[in-house]
Amino acid sequence: MSTEPLRCAGALIVDGDLTRPRLEAGKHTEFRWLAADEIALLDEHRHVNDGLMRRIAENAFAALRATGQ
């Protein structure tokens, strides 16, 4: 565990080195970086989460646009 303070990166709060992100082993089946124009990829398993992941991503990208990022 890092001793660095928590930092906010988009819709996630992460602990540690943002230049070398790591997922906790065994807790994720898949991962990828997602650009705003790739949100439709989150519809693939929409039935599993009722579109929650897409809504989270849409809100995160909207927040980034609102802050000029």
N, C-alpha and C positions, 0 to 999 in steps of 0.2 A: 504494500500500500504506500502510495506516495505521501510525502509530507507537504506537498504543494497545496495551496488553497484550491477549493473547487472553483471551476470556471464554467461559464455558460457558453455553449457552442450551438447556436441555432435552437432547436427544441430540446436539446439534451443538456443535462448537467453532468459533467465528467470530472473525474479525479485523475490527475496525472499529466503526462506529457502529450499534448495535443498534436505534436508533430509525429508521434508514433503511437496511434491509437490501438488498443487491444481490447478484444471482447473476452468476457469471462468464459473460460473453457467449459463446454458441456451445456451451456444455457442458450445457445443460439444454433438454429439449423441452417441459417443462411445470412449473409450480410453483403452489403455493397454500398458505395456512395451513390446518391441519387440526385440528379439535376432536376430543376423545376419542370423541364419538358419531358421528363420520364415518369411522372406521377402515375400514369396509366398502368405501369408495371405493378402497382400495388393493388390493382383490381383482380389480379390473378387468383388470389385466395380470399376474395371479399366475403364469401359465405362463412369463413371461419371467424372473422372479426367484425362482421357487419359494416365494413368500410372504415373502421376506426383508424387504421394505419394511414389510409389515404387522407382522412380529415386532419390527422395530426400533421402530416407532411404539408398539406395545403395551408394550414394555419402557420406553420413554421416559415414557409416560403413567403407568405403574405407579410409576416412580421419582418422578415429580412428586407422585402421591398419597401415597407413602410419606414424602415430605418436607413434606407439608401444603400443597403449592402447587396 
